[in-house]
Amino acid sequence: MPTLQEVLGDKIIKYREDVRETVKKYGDKVISQVTVAQAYGGMRGVKGMICDTSVVEPDTGLIVRGHPLLEIKHLWPEEVFFLLLTGEMPDEEAKGALQREFDRHSQVPTYVWNLLGAMPKDTHPMCMLDTAILVMERESIFRNWYDRGMAREDYWRATLGDALNILAKLPVIAAGIYRMRYEKGSVMSWTHGLDYGANYANMLGIADPLGTFAKLMRLYLNLHADHEGGNVSANTCHTVGSALSDAYYSVSAGLNGLAGPLHGLANQECLRWILEMIDKFGGVPSEEQLREVAFDTLRSGRVIPGYGHAVLRVTDPRYAGFHEFGQAHFTADPVFQTVDRVFQVVPKVLKEYSEERVKAGKNPIANCWPNVDAISGSLLYHFGLTEFPYYTVLFSVSRTMGMLAQLILNRALGTAITRPKSVSTEWIKANAK
């Protein structure tokens, strides 16, 4: 099978023609309307951008290039990146070629380590990661080619070059940040010939005699890689990239969004809630104890961490994938047992509470099912990775694959600069009568 570059080059010719035909045929069709509440509410549900790498269907969850997520959970990260870009699964030859690309680009410049070492000791790991990516902007192939004069048709090639460079170095930098920030010892190097997920697991330095942590990292990087185009990190990366800012600027910006408490930090809050319950009850809570805590939480005006989603109306398939992994590898872990028991109790409580709300003339709860944040932190915690502020860095290593895949494809298709029209509150009052 040809390399990623060759497959993608052929695909882009078809992608461009498909977009031209679609715009020509359907260009005057209306696909969305916007209410005043949506304009004030973060544009929730407004259809206004294109993302072909994945979609999130409310009743099924994440679909990656036409494949339901749980049907491809066995793929390694390098295979996921290939699939996101081309819509095809790589064969062993193509996967090996991509792994060798990562081997070739994995060396992190010394100035990056010098910079990270000079940052204050209490710097947040996400700030360290974003800064490391941004300082490497001097390596950008896209900026170099653009400054010398580059045809629009080649924008994607230069962006792909930047993407491979960032992705190869990202696990090395992320693992190095973990070891530096939490005093785990010297920074470890990328091992040539080892796959992407196993390399990241190895460089973190977590004891893994049976290779189970490496399996978790492959799964973790797969499940978090892409979640259509409207989430904060992907949308921010897209917006910055639409100005032809190179991949380093764009990815750093996207990860700054991921660092927010309402996006990438959510799994920390979920795990903290689980640990507080274990501490409160002196072990794994009973179903009745969980039921009481859940009702108390809801009736006090708070939400149950990890339950509900902006789009999904079913159990998040990412949750299901992690839950299956936990059941296969550590059912005796009290943290996982608590997460599992919450799953047995909380959806029923949410449905009962939703009925209470309806009887009281209030809106029902839209989604009573868990999202990925309800479980992902507990799996990391099992392996001794207990430094909560670092969890979003793991998410970032994965999500960067999706952001870069979308960026490359948008460069290939010549997507216009993002510039929605804004109106004032006074305009709303005058015109929305």
N, C-alpha and C positions, 0 to 999 in steps of 0.2 A: 504493500500500500504506500502511496506517496506520503511525503511529510505534511505536517500541519500547514506550512506555508503554501505548499502546492495545492492541497485540497481546498484551502480557504480561497486561494487565488481563483480557482475555477468556480467556486460557489458564489463569489462576489459578483461575477459577471451575471449569474442568474438572479442574485438578490437585486441588483440594480435594475434589471429588466422587469422583474416582478413589481418593484416599487413604482417604476414609470407607468406600467400598465394599470396598476391599482389607482394611482392618482388620476390618470387619464379617464378611467372608467367611473370612479366613485368620488372624484374630487369635490363635487358640489353637494355630497350627501352629509346630513347632520348626524353625528354620532353621540352627542351629549348636549344636555342643557344644564345651566348652572342656576341654582337658587341662591337667594341672599344668604341663607344659612350655610350653604356650602362655601360661599365666598369668604364668610367669616370663620368657617370651621375647618380651615386647612385644605380646602378643595377636595375633601373626602368624597370619593366616588365619582369625581369629574373625569370623564374620558378625554384626555388632551395630549397624550404622548404615545409613542409606539415603542414596544419592546418585544422582540421576537425570540429572545433567549428563553424566557419562561413566562408563565401566567399563573395567577393564583385564582382558582375558581372557588367561590364560597362553599359549594357543596362537595368538593373533592380535594381541595388543597392544591399544593404546588405541582405544576406540570412543566417539566423541563424538555423543551424541544419535542413536545408531543408525548413524552413519557411520564406517566405518574411517578412521583418521587420514589415511592416505596419499591417500584419495579426496577429502579436503577441504583438502589442504595449500596449495592456491592461494588460500584465503580470507584476506582481510586481518583484522587484529585486531578491528576494529569489527564485522566480519561474524561472527567467532567468538563475540564476547560476545553478540550478538543470538541466535545459534544456541544457545548454552549456556542462555540464559534461556527461549527460546520453542520450541526444537526445530525452528525454521523458518529458512531462509536469507532474509535481507532482499533485497528488490529494490533497484534503484538509488535509488529515491526514499527508501526507509526507511534505507538506508545513508547517504545524504546528510543526512537529518534527524539521525541519530546523530552524524555528523561535525560538524554545526553545533552540537549540544549540547556536544561537546568543545571546539569553538572558544569557545563562550560561557563555559565554566567554566575555561579554561586559565590564567587569570591567577593566579599564586602570590602570596599575601600577603607584604608586605615583611618582616613579623616572622619569617617562615620563613627568608628569606635572612640576616637579622640573626643569628638563632640559629645557623645553619650556619656563618656566618662567625666566630662567637665560640667555636666548638668547637676543641679542640686540633688542631694541624696534622696529627698522626699518627692521628687518629680513623679507625676502620675505616669504609669507605663504607657498609656495612650499618647500622652504628650511626647514621650520619648520616641514612640514609633512614628508618629506623624512628622516629627522633626527630622528623623533619620531619612524618611522618604523624601521630604522636601529638600534637604541639603544635597541629595543625590541628583537633583535636577540638572546639575552641570553635565551629567552623563547622557542627557536626552538625545537620542537619535533624531527624533522629530524636530526639536528646536534646531539642531545642527543642519539638518537637510532644509528646513524651512528658511533659515537665514541665508543659505546658499542659493535658494531658488528650487522649488519642488513642484511638480505637477500635482494637481488635486487627486488624480488617479492613484498616486503613490502615498497619499496621506496614511492609508491603512497599513501599508508595509512598514513605514517608520514607527507608527503607533504599536504595531505588533512587536517590533524590535524592542521598544521601550517596555512593553508588557512582559515579555520573556525575561528581560533583565530585572524588572521589579519582582516578578513572581519567584525567580530563582533566589534572590537575595532576601526576600521577605521572611521566610522561616528562620534563616540564619540570624537576622537582626532581631526578630521577635523572641527567639530562644535566648539570644545574647542579652536582651533586655531583662528577661526573667532572671537569668543567673546574676547579672550585675545588680539589678534593683533589689533583689532579695538575698544577696550574698550567698549564692549557691555554688560558688567556685568560678573558675576561669571559663571564658566563652569557648564553646565547642564548635568544631568545623563541620561543614557539610561532608557527607560520605559519598563519594562517587559510586554509582551503581546501585545505590539504595533508593527506593521510591520516595515520593514527595512527603506523604504522611508519616512514614517510618523515620525519615530524616528529621522531621520536626520533632517527633516524639523523642528520638535519640538525643537531639541537641538540647532539649529541655533538661535532660539528666534525670528523669523520673525512673526509678527502678522498675524494670519490666522484664523479668526473667522468662515469662511465657509469651511475650509479644502481644499481650492483650491491650496494653496502652497504645501501641502502634496501631492496632486494629481500631481502637476508639478514635484516634486522630484521623485516620483515613475516613471514617464515617462522619466525624464532626466536620471536617473540611468539605465533605460532599454535601451534607445536609444544609449547611449555612451559605453555600456558594452564591446562590442567586435567588431572588424573590421578586420577580418582575421589576419594572422600572420606576415605580412611584414611591418606594420607600425612601427615607431621608438620605441614606448614604448613596444609593444608586442615583437618585434624582439630583443630588448635589454634584456628584461626579459628572453626570451628564450635562448639567447646566454650565459648570466651569469648563468642561471639555468642549461645549458647543461654541465657545469663544476661540477655539483652537489653542487653548492652553494645553501644554503637553501632559502626558500621563502622570508625571510626578506631581505637578500642581493639582491635577484633577483628582487623583487617588487620595492625596493628602487631605484635600477639601472634603471628600466623601467620608473619610475616616474621622474627621473632626465632627461630622454629623453623627456618625456611629457612636461616638463617645458620650452622647447625650443620655441622660437617665431614662428618657422615653423610648430609646432605640436599643443600643447595644448593652446598656447596663442592667436591663430588666432581669436577666437570669440571676444576678447577684441578690436582688431583692427577694426573689422566689426562694433561693436557697437559704437566705437569712431567716425567712419566715418558717421554713421547715426545721431549721436548727433550733430556733426559739421554742417551737412546740416540743421537740424532743427534750430540750432542757426543762421546760415547764412540767412535763409529765414524767420525767425521769426515764425516758425510753420511748419506744414507738407508741404513739397514742392509739387508743382503741377507736373503733368506728364511732362510738357514741361521743367520746371526747372530741374527735374531729368535727363531728356534726355540731356540737355545742360551740366550738371555736369558730366554725364557719358562719353560723347564724349570728353570733356576737359581732364578728367582723363586718358582715353585711349590714346589720341593723344599726351599727355605729357610723354608717356612711362611708365605710372604706370598701375597697375591692379585695378580692382574694388573689394574691399574686400568681401570675401564670395562667389565669383562666379568663378567656375572652380574647378576641382578636378583631382588628379593624375590618377585616375582610371575611375571614373564615366563619362558617357556621357549622363546622364539624370539628372533630378532633384533628389537630394539626398533624399531618403525616410525619413531620419531623419529630414530634413527640412520640408517635407510634414507633418510629425507627429506633430512637434511643431507648424506649421502654423495652422493646424486643432485645436489644443489646444487654440491658441491665438484667433482664430475666435469664438470659443465657449465661451470664458471667458472674453475677454477685447478688443472688437473691437473699443472702444472709446479712447483707449490709443494712444496718438500721436506718440510714438516711434514705437509701433506695426503697426500703420497706415502707417508710413513711410516705414517700412520694407516691408509691403504688397505692397505698391505702387512701391517700387524699383523692386519687383518681377514682376510687371506688365510691367515695362519699360525696365529694364536692359537686359534681354535676347534678346529683339528685337534690342536694340542698339548693343549688342555684335555680333549678326548675321550680321547687316549692316556693322559694323567695320571689321568683318572677310572678307566680300566680298570686302571691300576696300583693305585689305591686299593682297588678292588673285590677284586683278587687278594690284597691285603694284609689283607683283612677290614675295610676301612674304607668309609664311605659314599661313593657316587659324587658327582661334581659335578653339581648339579641343572641348571645353565644354562651352556652354553659359548659363549653369544652376546653381542655387545656391547649395551650400553645407550646412552642418549643422551649420557652424559658422556664416552664414549670419543672423541667427535668434535666436540662443540659448541665447545670451547675453541679447537681448531685453526682453525676458520673465523674466529673473532674475531681470532685472532693474525695471520692473513693480512692483515687490513686495518689492522694496526698498533695494534690495541687490545690491548696487551701487559701491562696492569696487572692481574695475576691477582686481587687482592682485590676488584676491581670486578665480576668476572664474575657474582657472585651477585646484584648489583643488577639486571643485565639479566634474569636469571631471575625476580627479584621483580616487575618491571614486568609480565611476562607472567603469572605465577602469580596475581597479584592479581585478574585477570579471573575466573579460576576460583573463587577464594575468595569474591569478591563475588557471583558468580552463585549459588553455593550458599547464601550468607547470605541473599540476597533471597528465594530460593525457600523456605528454612526459615522465614523470617518470614511468608511468605504462607500456609504450611501450618500455622503454629502449633506447630512442632516443640518438644517438651518440653525442659526444661533437662537437660543431660547429667549423669548421676549414677550411674555404674556402682557396683556393690557390691564393696568390697575385702574380702579375708580375710587373716589373718595366716599366717606360716609355721607357727606352732603349730597353727592350724586345719587346714592342709593335712595335717600329720603325723597329726592325730587323726581326720580324716574321709576321707582319700583312700586308705584301706587296701583 
